[in-house]
């Protein structure tokens, strides 16, 4: 009897376990419970994700028109719809538009475009576009005839803006005369033209180069630097100009820090000899040569000349000593001149290649960064 009861209890347990197994099975077509275990991190809400919203960064960077921006004259400018036809009356804004991927939207640019190597290398088609003149002689009627959706001008052309606006033309003024203003100009144009993602990428490149540069120069002494202007050797860049920031980023000290002018200041030989710089650096587009400075009889007692520390910014692509989007490359080049032990030449050469391939679509010749003498 005890044996029979034990067998009956065992059969009962087996039936119960089988029934439980059938009740816990997944519905047809959904697989087993083990296959349905979520591999998402705790707190993940898959219901909020979609192809259009998964990358929230891209969504945040989209521009909705009309959009109102504040330009670098402090003017509030409303852009009704995404501009398709652009005019740039300033080489810096033109270069920036190319970097933002907008070269095909340009319908007019500043005068003397054929003298800009960066255009020839990255956007040769814009060289033949109609010219709207210069900062000194802007072609108002020629600009209006192009029927642009948006015109970009340097701040110094403020006086022509009301005339363009009377014709129903939207105008933004830029004034990238220091590091912060250059970054502001990048963001401003990125917003105005719905290229905020590209603008952010451009600014990120700058930051990624600046961090290791600053680290390499952290414990170095700052040699004194005289940066001479384009048209004459006796023309100095003071602390209010972008060039001052460029020198400081490169680990140098600007000898012209006492100058109060906000543009190039004329100086004398006596002043330069009193400053007695360790290095003399010529602008990329200088109308004179390093040899002419080294051989100048008035400068033979200058430390930079005695030590033959006279150099010119590379000039075969664009002027890195001006507030163009690529100007971080100017600081990197200058750092390799002032601090060759701490900052290797290959650092900035690789950055030059990465920059122009990414933002301008060509591979630069980093072994030949100077124009051949005519």
Secondary structure, DSSP 8 states (H G I E B T S, - for coil): -HHHHHHHHHHHHHHHHHHHHHHTS--TTS--TGGG---S-TT--GGG--TTTS-HHHHHH---SSEEEE-TTS-EEEE-S---SEEE-SHHHHHHHHHTT-GGGEEEE-S-GGG-HHHHHH-GGGGGSEE-B-SSSB-HHHHHHTT-SEEEEEGGGHHHHHHHHHTT--EEEE---SHHHHHHHHHHHHHHTT-HHHHHHHHHHHHHHHHHHHHHTTT---EEEEEE-SS-SSEE--TTSHHHHHHHHTTEEETTTT---SS-EE--HHHHHHH--SEEEE-TT-SS-HHHHHT-GGGTTSHHHHTT-EEE---SS--TTSSSTTTHHHHHHHHHHH-TTTS-HHHHHHHHHHHHHHHTSS---TT--S----
